[in-house]
Amino acid sequence: MKTLTAVAAFALGAQAALAEDLKLADFQPPTHFVVEKVYKPFAETIAEKTGGAVTLTEYMGGELGPGPREQYNRTVEGVTDIAFGLPGYTAANFPTTLLTELPGVIDAETGTQAVHDNIDILSNEYRRVALIGLWNNAPNMLFMAEKPVNTLEDLQGLKIRVPSRNAGLVVEAWGATPVSMPAPEIYNAMQTGVIDGAMIDATTLKSFKLAEVTNHITTGMATTISSFFMIMNRDSFDDLTEEQQQIVQDAGRDASLAANQAWLSVAESALADFAATEGKAVITLSAEEAAKFDAASAPVVAKAISDADAEGLPATAYVNALKGN
């Protein structure tokens, strides 16, 4: 009996030793809706389907290291097992992925599913990591600190924060000066006048408190749509069994679809609250003015796709696949 007890104890100890607690790094605040709506069900699914052999701990607010732009390198170097980030912050690594940012390439409601239906096209861009999740946000809008933008002319010469190079090309085509800046820096930059406004989605009105420094929001034109990823350190991923790897990837796909819906829902609610606040205004461009914005950005979209093709990327094929052509 003592021998059996010892064997059982050894087996339990061996199981515990093999258990993996994965670190997930996110620069967003710990109060961000992504924790409850995405990470919690993601972690619960993994723990349940692996029988507790693989668990997940979130480290929010840059706890594993400052700098949103460093999320990709942080993952590659093994500082974290999994990271949330924006491909646009390290755009040179993800030129095909970032085609989805261009106006008209994807629809906010269906884009995440379309991306996952064609995920194999992106495999080369994520060869240094394991791609766990990829989703798009709600459409980006123009958040303005002081000056309202009712026409294309109103935007001329203003400094506008952009999340990526492609978004910068669009803003430049609209006549403004793009300023590359991660989301956590926008509040102070708008408050101090370093920038006049920002291109970003409406969820940030609450999650990054941008409603406090924004007085006008302009929408109605075809605009950019940002992408977010969850990527995993390649060694951490390879340390899992094949079954565990599949569980994590399946959970990541489900988390991506849930995240997309969460971003859309929170954005809609936040924008409605902003519009109902005294002294705040949501400006929806007239059809005539929206057409001016769209006409200005159309050549940028066409050139970005053709330039990517010229560099040997499957740009046109990817865009056509996303559109179902």
C-alpha positions as CSV (number, residue, x, y, z in Angstrom):
1,M,0.0,0.0,0.0
2,K,2.8,2.4,0.8
3,T,4.4,1.6,-2.5
4,L,1.2,2.4,-4.4
5,T,0.8,5.6,-2.5
6,A,4.4,6.6,-3.3
7,V,3.8,5.8,-7.0
8,A,0.6,7.8,-7.0
9,A,2.4,10.8,-5.3
10,F,5.2,10.6,-7.8
11,A,2.8,10.6,-10.7
12,L,1.0,13.6,-9.4
13,G,4.3,15.4,-8.9
14,A,5.3,14.5,-12.4
15,Q,2.0,15.9,-13.7
16,A,2.5,19.2,-11.8
17,A,6.1,19.5,-13.1
18,L,4.8,19.2,-16.7
19,A,2.1,21.8,-16.2
20,E,2.6,25.0,-18.2
21,D,1.5,28.4,-17.0
22,L,1.7,30.7,-20.0
23,K,2.4,34.4,-19.6
24,L,0.3,36.8,-21.7
25,A,1.6,40.3,-22.0
26,D,-0.7,43.2,-22.9
27,F,0.1,46.9,-22.7
28,Q,-3.5,47.9,-22.3
29,P,-4.8,48.8,-18.8
30,P,-6.0,46.0,-16.5
31,T,-9.5,47.5,-16.7
32,H,-9.7,47.0,-20.4
33,F,-12.7,44.9,-21.6
34,V,-10.4,42.5,-23.4
35,V,-9.7,40.8,-20.0
36,E,-13.2,39.7,-19.3
37,K,-14.5,39.3,-22.9
38,V,-11.5,37.7,-24.5
39,Y,-8.7,36.5,-22.2
40,K,-10.8,35.0,-19.5
41,P,-12.8,32.6,-21.8
42,F,-9.6,32.0,-23.8
43,A,-7.8,30.9,-20.6
44,E,-10.7,28.9,-19.3
45,T,-11.0,27.0,-22.6
46,I,-7.3,26.1,-22.6
47,A,-7.3,25.0,-18.9
48,E,-10.5,22.9,-19.4
49,K,-9.5,21.1,-22.6
50,T,-5.9,20.4,-21.3
51,G,-7.2,19.1,-18.0
52,G,-5.3,21.9,-16.2
53,A,-2.0,21.0,-17.8
54,V,-1.8,24.4,-19.5
55,T,-3.0,27.6,-17.8
56,L,-2.7,31.3,-18.6
57,T,-1.9,34.4,-16.6
58,E,-2.4,37.9,-17.9
59,Y,0.1,40.7,-17.3
60,M,-1.7,43.9,-18.2
61,G,-0.5,47.5,-18.4
62,G,3.0,46.6,-19.7
63,E,3.8,44.7,-16.5
64,L,6.3,42.5,-18.4
65,G,8.0,45.5,-20.0
66,P,7.1,49.0,-21.3
67,G,6.6,49.9,-24.9
68,P,3.7,48.6,-27.1
69,R,6.0,48.5,-30.1
70,E,8.2,45.9,-28.3
71,Q,5.5,43.3,-28.1
72,Y,6.7,41.4,-31.1
73,N,10.3,41.3,-30.0
74,R,9.2,40.6,-26.4
75,T,7.6,37.4,-27.7
76,V,10.4,36.4,-30.1
77,E,12.9,36.8,-27.3
78,G,10.9,34.8,-24.8
79,V,10.2,37.6,-22.3
80,T,6.6,36.5,-22.6
81,D,4.9,33.3,-23.9
82,I,2.1,35.1,-25.6
83,A,1.6,38.8,-26.4
84,F,-1.2,41.1,-27.6
85,G,-0.1,43.7,-30.1
86,L,-0.7,45.5,-33.3
87,P,1.1,44.4,-36.5
88,G,1.1,48.0,-37.5
89,Y,3.6,48.8,-34.6
90,T,6.2,46.7,-36.4
91,A,4.9,47.1,-39.9
92,A,8.0,45.9,-41.7
93,N,7.3,42.4,-40.4
94,F,3.7,42.2,-41.5
95,P,3.2,43.9,-44.9
96,T,0.6,41.4,-46.1
97,T,-1.3,41.4,-42.9
98,L,-1.5,45.1,-43.0
99,L,-3.2,45.2,-46.3
100,T,-6.4,44.7,-44.3
101,E,-6.0,48.1,-42.9
102,L,-6.6,49.8,-46.2
103,P,-10.0,51.3,-46.7
104,G,-12.4,48.9,-48.4
105,V,-10.3,45.8,-48.2
106,I,-12.3,44.2,-45.4
107,D,-15.6,44.9,-43.6
108,A,-15.4,45.4,-39.9
109,E,-18.1,42.9,-39.2
110,T,-16.8,40.1,-41.4
111,G,-13.1,40.8,-41.7
112,T,-11.9,38.6,-38.9
113,Q,-13.6,35.5,-40.3
114,A,-12.3,36.3,-43.8
115,V,-8.8,36.7,-42.4
116,H,-9.0,33.3,-40.6
117,D,-10.4,31.7,-43.7
118,N,-7.3,32.7,-45.6
119,I,-4.8,32.5,-42.7
120,D,-2.3,30.3,-44.6
121,I,-1.4,33.2,-46.9
122,L,0.1,34.9,-43.9
123,S,2.2,32.0,-42.6
124,N,5.5,33.4,-43.8
125,E,5.0,36.6,-41.8
126,Y,4.6,34.8,-38.5
127,R,7.4,32.2,-39.0
128,R,9.4,33.4,-36.0
129,V,6.4,33.0,-33.7
130,A,3.2,31.0,-33.5
131,L,0.2,32.9,-34.6
132,I,-2.6,32.3,-32.0
133,G,-5.1,35.0,-32.8
134,L,-5.7,37.8,-35.3
135,W,-8.7,40.1,-35.5
136,N,-9.8,43.6,-36.6
137,N,-11.2,46.4,-34.6
138,A,-14.1,48.7,-35.3
139,P,-13.5,51.3,-38.1
140,N,-11.1,54.0,-37.1
141,M,-12.4,57.5,-36.8
142,L,-11.0,61.0,-36.6
143,F,-10.8,62.1,-32.9
144,M,-10.2,65.8,-32.8
145,A,-9.1,67.8,-29.7
146,E,-10.3,71.2,-30.7
147,K,-11.0,71.7,-34.4
148,P,-14.0,69.9,-35.9
149,V,-13.6,68.2,-39.2
150,N,-16.7,68.7,-41.4
151,T,-14.9,68.8,-44.8
152,L,-11.7,67.5,-46.3
153,E,-10.4,71.1,-46.3
154,D,-10.8,71.3,-42.5
155,L,-8.1,68.6,-42.2
156,Q,-5.4,70.3,-44.2
157,G,-2.1,70.6,-42.4
158,L,-3.3,69.2,-39.1
159,K,-1.2,66.7,-37.1
160,I,-3.0,63.4,-36.8
161,R,-1.9,60.3,-34.9
162,V,-1.9,57.1,-37.0
163,P,-1.4,53.5,-35.9
164,S,0.6,52.3,-38.8
165,R,2.4,53.2,-42.1
166,N,-0.6,52.4,-44.3
167,A,-2.9,54.5,-42.1
168,G,-0.3,57.3,-42.4
169,L,-0.5,57.1,-46.2
170,V,-4.3,57.5,-46.0
171,V,-4.1,60.5,-43.6
172,E,-1.4,62.1,-45.8
173,A,-3.6,61.7,-48.9
174,W,-6.4,63.5,-46.9
175,G,-4.0,66.4,-46.5
176,A,-3.0,66.0,-42.9
177,T,0.4,65.2,-41.4
178,P,0.6,61.7,-40.0
179,V,2.3,61.1,-36.6
180,S,3.1,57.6,-35.6
181,M,2.2,56.9,-32.0
182,P,1.0,53.9,-29.9
183,A,-2.4,54.3,-28.3
184,P,-1.2,54.8,-24.7
185,E,0.5,58.0,-25.7
186,I,-2.4,59.7,-27.4
187,Y,-4.1,61.2,-24.3
188,N,-1.1,63.3,-23.3
189,A,-0.3,64.2,-26.9
190,M,-3.8,65.5,-27.6
191,Q,-4.0,67.2,-24.2
192,T,-0.8,69.1,-24.7
193,G,-1.3,69.9,-28.4
194,V,1.5,67.8,-29.8
195,I,-1.1,66.4,-32.1
196,D,-4.4,67.9,-33.3
197,G,-6.2,64.6,-33.4
198,A,-6.0,60.8,-33.8
199,M,-7.1,58.1,-36.1
200,I,-8.4,55.4,-33.8
201,D,-11.5,53.3,-33.0
202,A,-14.3,54.3,-30.6
203,T,-13.5,51.7,-27.9
204,T,-10.6,54.0,-26.8
205,L,-13.0,56.7,-25.7
206,K,-13.3,54.6,-22.5
207,S,-10.4,52.1,-22.4
208,F,-7.8,54.9,-22.9
209,K,-10.1,57.7,-21.6
210,L,-9.8,59.6,-24.8
211,A,-13.3,61.1,-24.4
212,E,-11.7,63.4,-21.9
213,V,-9.4,65.0,-24.5
214,T,-11.7,64.7,-27.6
215,N,-14.4,67.1,-28.4
216,H,-15.3,66.1,-32.0
217,I,-15.3,62.8,-33.8
218,T,-15.7,62.6,-37.6
219,T,-17.0,59.5,-39.4
220,G,-18.7,58.6,-42.6
221,M,-15.8,58.2,-45.0
222,A,-14.2,54.9,-46.0
223,T,-11.5,54.5,-43.3
224,T,-8.8,52.3,-42.0
225,I,-9.4,49.2,-39.8
226,S,-6.6,48.1,-37.5
227,S,-5.6,44.6,-36.8
228,F,-4.6,43.0,-33.5
229,F,-2.7,39.8,-32.9
230,M,-1.9,37.3,-30.2
231,I,1.4,35.7,-30.9
232,M,3.3,33.0,-29.0
233,N,7.0,32.4,-28.5
234,R,8.0,29.6,-30.8
235,D,9.9,27.6,-28.1
236,S,7.0,27.9,-25.7
237,F,4.6,26.6,-28.4
238,D,6.9,23.7,-29.3
239,D,7.2,22.7,-25.7
240,L,3.4,21.9,-25.8
241,T,2.2,18.5,-27.0
242,E,0.6,18.4,-30.4
243,E,-2.8,18.0,-28.8
244,Q,-2.1,21.1,-26.6
245,Q,-0.9,23.1,-29.5
246,Q,-4.1,22.4,-31.4
247,I,-6.2,23.3,-28.3
248,V,-4.4,26.7,-28.0
249,Q,-4.7,27.5,-31.6
250,D,-8.4,26.5,-31.7
251,A,-9.0,28.6,-28.6
252,G,-7.1,31.5,-30.2
253,R,-9.3,31.4,-33.3
254,D,-12.5,31.5,-31.1
255,A,-11.0,34.3,-29.0
256,S,-10.3,36.3,-32.2
257,L,-13.9,36.1,-33.3
258,A,-15.1,37.0,-29.8
259,A,-12.6,39.9,-29.7
260,N,-13.9,41.3,-33.0
261,Q,-17.5,41.2,-31.7
262,A,-16.4,42.8,-28.4
263,W,-14.6,45.6,-30.1
264,L,-17.6,46.4,-32.3
265,S,-20.0,46.3,-29.4
266,V,-18.0,48.4,-27.1
267,A,-17.2,50.9,-29.9
268,E,-20.9,51.3,-30.7
269,S,-21.8,51.9,-27.0
270,A,-18.9,54.2,-26.4
271,L,-19.7,56.4,-29.4
272,A,-23.3,56.7,-28.4
273,D,-22.3,57.8,-24.9
274,F,-19.9,60.3,-26.4
275,A,-22.5,61.7,-28.7
276,A,-24.9,62.1,-25.7
277,T,-22.4,64.1,-23.7
278,E,-22.8,67.8,-23.5
279,G,-20.2,69.7,-25.4
280,K,-19.2,66.6,-27.5
281,A,-20.1,66.1,-31.1
282,V,-20.1,63.2,-33.6
283,I,-19.9,64.5,-37.1
284,T,-21.1,62.2,-39.9
285,L,-19.9,63.5,-43.2
286,S,-22.3,64.3,-45.9
287,A,-22.3,61.9,-48.9
288,E,-20.6,64.6,-51.0
289,E,-17.8,65.3,-48.4
290,A,-17.3,61.5,-47.7
291,A,-16.8,61.0,-51.5
292,K,-14.0,63.6,-51.4
293,F,-12.2,61.7,-48.7
294,D,-12.7,58.4,-50.5
295,A,-11.5,59.8,-53.8
296,A,-8.3,61.1,-52.1
297,S,-7.5,57.7,-50.5
298,A,-8.4,55.4,-53.4
299,P,-5.0,55.9,-55.2
300,V,-3.2,55.1,-52.0
301,V,-5.0,51.8,-51.7
302,A,-4.3,50.9,-55.3
303,K,-0.6,51.8,-55.0
304,A,-0.1,50.0,-51.7
305,I,-1.4,46.8,-53.2
306,S,0.5,47.1,-56.5
307,D,3.7,48.0,-54.6
308,A,3.3,44.9,-52.4
309,D,2.8,42.8,-55.5
310,A,6.0,44.3,-57.0
311,E,7.9,43.2,-53.8
312,G,6.9,39.6,-54.4
313,L,4.0,39.6,-51.9
314,P,0.7,37.9,-52.7
315,A,-1.1,41.2,-52.3
316,T,-3.7,41.1,-55.0
317,A,-4.4,37.5,-54.4
318,Y,-4.8,38.1,-50.7
319,V,-7.1,41.1,-51.1
320,N,-9.2,39.2,-53.7
321,A,-9.5,36.2,-51.3
322,L,-10.6,38.5,-48.4
323,K,-13.3,40.0,-50.7
324,G,-14.4,36.5,-51.8
325,N,-13.4,37.1,-55.4
